[in-house]
């Protein structure tokens, strides 16, 4: 009960700016330490896997990039049509809502890889394709520059430092609040509040300071255009709610809520177990399989570890990338986790601290070998 009360007090700080703190993580890295660790890791991993393998895992497929960018939002819009025209009593509504919730997260993750990191279609081409990728959520504002560029410039360069935009949620210490965070709408609201207050304190929305030369000015222009985009999307939403209140709200809110389930798994399997002082430990080294890589667009577990070390590796190359990189990380002290449920048990049942080593969680022995 004490842990729940503490977490609820921290929720209050999320909602009231005057009571907000920099982050709720008490063991942040000093400024610049993460990039220092990352440089050590990149140099060693590339040397050990060889430059030819490095080039192989970085090789993009333009056809797949285009297909993913068009297919995900198209599926999302199709599901929106179904959920708008069918009631919640019909099974087809829930099937469509679940698929739409999945495409919301997948668009978010594919955008992060194809648009934000690899800029596969040029600065402006990627920006407008990103508009279509973000369009099918309607209330899913922030997928474009507001989140994509921010995540690239803060989380990937300053993980577990004071300007890391993914620090929100690190303070959830009770089972109650960790399960509450699964609710998609609540989760998104808390994260948006956190980002806005971080902007006010550290000016993290001034992209000119983060991106060198003309690119920074272009990104800043993208932010202004995004503001117009959000206004137009919200006007359209209010018009639909006025004329078709029940249909619109169920079309938007149910998938957004279900999306929190997919997104929370992503969150847990990125940095819940983490040794911040080991230069080779960049994410939970959960051993993914093809199904998991498909469902989370190559963005969780060992895939996310590769993504931090080599952020321009395409999502569809993550299978061979993890096969090459995992042995190097294990050799340098990163613990392999072969079980999906082991990580879920550690986070939701044992409530182990986020972003720390979980040495007392040992289902299979060190490095995934079954203990006797």
N, C-alpha and C positions, 0 to 999 in steps of 0.2 A: 504493500500500500504506500509506503514511503517513497518508493521509486516512481509510482504513478503521480503522486502529488508533486514531486520534483519536476517531472516531465511536463505536467500541466502548467506549472509556473513558467517553464521555458517556452511553452506554446504561447503564453501570454506575452512574452517578450517578442515573439514573432509578430504578433498582431499590433503591438503598440511601439512605434519607433523610439519614443523617449526611453524605453526600457530595453532596447535592443543592444546586444553585445556584438563584438566583431565576429565571433563564431562561438560555438559551444564546445570546441575541441581544445582540451587543455594541454595537448602535447604537439603543438604545431612545429613544423620545421622552421629554422631560421631562414630569412630571405635569401634566395639563390641556391639553397642546399639541394633542392630537387634537381635542378638542371646540372649541378655538379655530379650528382649520383647518376643521372641519366647518361651523361657523356662517358662515364666509366663503363657503364653497361653496354652502350651501343658499340663502343670500340671493341670490347671483348667479344660480344656476340657475333659481330660481323667477321671478326678474325677467325672465330672457331667454326662458323658455319660455311665460311668461304664466300668470296665475292660473287661467284657464279650463282650460288644458291640465293644470295641476297638479291641479285638481279631477277632471278626467276620468281621469287615470291612478290616482288614489286611490279611485275608486268601486268598492266591493265588490259581489260577487254572492253573496248568502246561499245560493242553491241550489248554486252551485259549491263554496262552502265546505263545506256539509254533504256533498255528494257525494264530495269528495276525502277528507274525514275518515273516511267510512264505507267507501269503495271500497278504499283502499290496504290497511288491515289485513284486510279481508275476503279480498282476493286473497292476502295473506300467509298467513292461516290455511288457505286452500284449498291453497296450495303446501306448507304444513307437513304436511297430511294425505297429500299425494302422496308427499313424501319420506320420511314415516314408513312408508308401506305398500309402497314400491317399493325395490328394491336399487340399488346404485350401478352395476350392470352394465346397467341399463335406461336408454335415452335419455330417457324421460319424467322420470326422477329428476333428471337434469342440467338439463333444461329448467325444471322446477319450482324447482330450487335457484337457478338463475340469476335467474328472475323474482322469487323470494322475496328474494334478495340486493338486487335493485333496489327492491323495496317497502320493505325495511328502511331504505335511505337516503332514499327518497322520503317515508316517514312522518316521518323525522327532519327533513327539510327543510320539508315541509308543516306539521308541528307548529310549527316555528320561525316560519313566516309567519302562519298562521291563528290559532294559540293563543298563542304567546309574545309576538309583537309586536302583533297586532291584537285579541287577546282577543275573538274574534268571537261567543262564546256566553256572555259574562259571566265573572266571575272563577271561580266554582265550576262553571258549565256547561262552560267551556273546560277546566278541570282534569280533570273526569271523562271528557270526550270524549278528552282527551289520554291517559287510561289505556287506552282502547281502541286508540288509535293506536300505543301502545307495546307492546301485549300480545303481538303475534304474533312477537316476537323471543325472548321468554322469557329468554334470556341477555342480551338487549338492554337491560339496566338502565340507568337514567340519562337516558332520553329525556324524562321528565317534568320536574318542577321542578329536579331535580339538575343537568340540563344546560340546559334551555330558559331558565329565568330567569337562571341564571348567565351564559349567553352574552349575553343581552340587556343585563344590567347591567354587564358588564365589557368584552367584546369590542367592542360597538358604541359604547361611550362612551370606551374607553381603548385603542383599537387601537394596537399597537406600543408601549404603555407597560407598566410592570412588572407590572400586575395583569391584563393581557390573557390570558384563559384559552386563547387559540389560539396561544400562543407555543411550545407543545410541538411539536417537529419542525423548528424553524427551524435547528437545528444540523446537519442531515443534509448533509454536504459531499461524501460519496463516492457513486459509483453503487451500490455494494453496499448501503449502508444506506438509500438512497432507494428502491431496489427492495424491500428487506426491509420497509420501512414500508407497502408495498402490502398485506401480509398483514393481513387484517382483525382477527383476534384479537390479534396482536402490537400492532398500532396502537392498538386500544382499551385494552389493558392499560397501555401507556405513557402514553396520555392521562389515564387515570383516576389513575395514580400522580402525574402532574404536577399534576392538579387538587387532589388531596388534600393534597399538600405545599404548594401555593399557599395553600390554605385555612388550613393551620397557620401559615404565615408572615404572611399579610395579613388573616386572618379574613374571607375573601371569601364564606364561607358564612353570615355573619350578615346575612340579607336585610333586617332592620330598618334597618340602616345604609344600605342602597342604595335602598330604596323608601320614599317618604314616607308618614306617617300610618298608618291602619289597613291599607293594602295590604301594608306590610312585615310586619306581624304575621300576616296571612293567608298570605303567601308562606312565612313561617317554619313555619306550621302545615302547609302543603303539603309541606315538606321532611320533617317528622316522619311524615306519612302515607306519603310515598314510601319511607321506611325500612321501614315495615310491609309495603308493597307488595313491596319487594325481598326481604324475608324469605319472604313467602308464595310468590313466584315461584320462589325458590331451593329451598324445600321441595318444591314440586311438581316441579321439575326433578330433584331427587335421588330422589324416589319413582319417577319415570319411568325414570331411569337404572338404578335398582335392579331394576325389573321388566323393562324393555326396553332394555338398555344399547346395543346396536348401533343399533337403530332411532332411539332418542332422540338419540344423539350425532351420527349422520349428519344427522338432521333439523335440529339446531341449529348444529353447527359448520361444515358445508360452506357453507350460505348466509352465515353470519357471516364466513367467510374470503373468499368471493367478493365480499361487500359492500365489502371493503377496496379493490377495484379501482375501483368507482364512487366511493367516498369519497375516494380519493387524487386522482382527476381533479378532484373538487370542490376539494380542498385546493390543488392546484397552480394552478387557474384562479381562485382568489380573491385571494391576496396574494403570489404568487411574484415577480412583477415589480411594484415599487411604489416611487414616489418619496415618501418620508415627509414631505418638506419642501415639497411642492407641495400647497396646500390643496384642489386639485381632483382629486387622484389618490387614489382610495379602493379600487381593486382593479385586477386585470389587465383592461385594456379590450379583451378578446377579443370580436370581433363575433359574437354567437350567432345561430343560425337557429332556426326553429320546432322542428326535431327535437331539437337540443341543449337548448332551453328545456324541452321536454317530459321528456326523459330525466333532467334534473337539476332539475326543478321550478322553473325560473326563478331559479337560485341561483348560477350561475357566470359568469365573464367580465363583460361590460358589465351584465348583470342584477345581479350582486353589487355593482357600483359604484352602481347606482341604489338597491339595497337599503340600502347604508350611508348614502347621502344622504337618501333618503326611505324609512325602514324600514317604513312602513305601506302601501306600494304592494303590492297583491295579486299573487301569483305569476302569475296568468293575465293580468295587464295589462302584463307586462314587455316584450312586443313593442313596443307603442306608446310605452311609457315610455323604452326605450333609443333608439328612433327620435328622440324629442324631446330627450333629455339628452345623447347622445353628441356631437353637434356643439358643444355648449357646452364640454364637457370637452376636446375636441380643440383648440378655440380657445385654451384656457388651458394647453396644453402636455402633455396626457396623450396617450400614444402608442397609437394604434389597432393592434391585432393581428388581422388577418383570418384567420389560419390556426391551426387546432387543433394541427397537427403542429409548427408553429414553436415554440409554447410547450412542448410535450412534449420537443422536441429540446433546447431551452435548459435545461430542468430536469434531464432524465435523462441526456442525452448530454454536453452541455457542463458540467453541474453548476454553473450560474450561481447566485450567492448568493441565498438566499431573502429577499424583502422589499427588494430593491434595484432600481435602474434597470438594464436590460439593453441598453445602447446599442450594444454590440458584436454584438447579434443583430439582423440587418437583412436579412430575406428579401425584403421588399416595399418597402423605403424608408420614409421617415417618413410616419406616418398611413395606412399600408396601401396606398400607391400603389406600383406596381411600379417598381423602380429600373431604369435603363437599363444 
